[in-house]
Amino acid sequence: MLNIVPVNLGERSYEVRIGFDLLAGAGAHILPLLRRRRVAIVTDETVGALHLQSLIAGLAAEGIAVSHLTLPPGEATKSWARFTEVTEWLLAEKIERKDIVIAFGGGVIGDLVGFAAAVLRRGVRFVQIPTSLLAQVDSSVGGKTGINSPAGKNLIGAFHQPSLVLADIGLLNTLTPRDFLAGYGEVVKYGLLGDAAFFDWLEAEGPALAGANTDPAVQAAARLRAVTRSVEMKAGIVERDETEEGERALLNLGHTFCHALEKATGFGERLLHGEGVAIGCALAFELSQHLGLCAQEDPSRVRAHLKAMGMKTDLADIEGDLPDAAGLLDLMGQDKKVVDGRLRFILARGIGEAFVAADVPSDQVLAVLNDALKSR
């Protein structure tokens, strides 16, 4: 089965194709985009060891020649140094504006390679082949690209839409349980921000998505539905607000807290991005309840589902030291969601009813953070 979700952006429109065995047919999907039968692939060592030869074979089936660059895995790769390495390599490979660069990996590779493609020759086309759940449901769709700075996460980048996204659900079978659940944090986010019925479904079917003992056919069908629905929601929001002037900010539910926690933990293995999103969503609902916006049961329900999935839900779940509440609030001040010096939060009036708030008192945020830190 192949599900196709269009992202309608005029001349920048493209499709997200979601299904199984897409690597084997990658050449057939990508060939119509090519002016000449060659592509450049950028991947990381983990993905490359597992899947690069399968992708190369799928491209070779259509006579497409390949050059490839392999980078270290991990958030630290989203850096100026690796950005320079990728762009210089693409120039050495004589990649032209009408060629295709393939970002083959998780969110780190997609963001980095997309940014390199955005600035190379003032814009080279690229294809996203996301290999993690997080990348399939979120970062590969919508054209946000970029790298991290010592000042904060994703502060350097550009909007640059891909020409095609191929989300091969079968690749999720090779993820570690921790990486899969980190991606699930982004899936839950979609239900929480705008589709209460989807969250209801996740409460019922979430264990089938992740469970090691689930019937493979049942699991595959559940994963296909979860990825497809997540992409549908993101595509709709991106179509209405491509460059995050308004509604697209809803996709940052949980991210204001998340990015501060990622910076506090050094963008490393202590806290994966999707884990930070899950904790951030729980804190966003806690803040919403603290402000009297949503029912007391809502943050409890969010945490109950995340815990049922075996995910991180609280600051106590992060190993090692963290800054105090004032320190975490200060880290939020470098977030991209600061407008006119005021920090925007994505809050909720209930599950599936998120909105952008620009007038949250700092003392209320500090109170929620202090309560969360007491649990450590």
Buried (B, 14 or more C-beta within 10 A) or exposed (E): EEBEBEBEBEEBEBBBBBBBEBBBBBBBBBBEBBEEBBBBBBBBBBBBEBBBEBBBBBBEBBEBEBBBBBBEBBBBBBBEEBBEBBBEBBEEBEBBEEBBBBBBBBBBBBBBBBBBBBBBBEEBBBBBBBBBBBBBBBBBBBBBBBBBBEEBBBBBBBBBBBBBBBBBBBBBEBBEEBBBBBBBBBBBBBBBBBBEEBBEBBBEBBBBBBBEEBEEEEBBBBBBBBBBBBBBBBBBBBBEBBEBEEBBBBBBBBBBBBBBBBBBBEBEEBBBBBBBBBBBBBBBBBBBBBBEBBBEEBBBBBBEBBBEBEBBBBBBBBEEEBBEBEEBBEBBEBBBBBEEEEBBBBBBEBBBBBBBBEEBEEEEBBBBBEBBBEEE
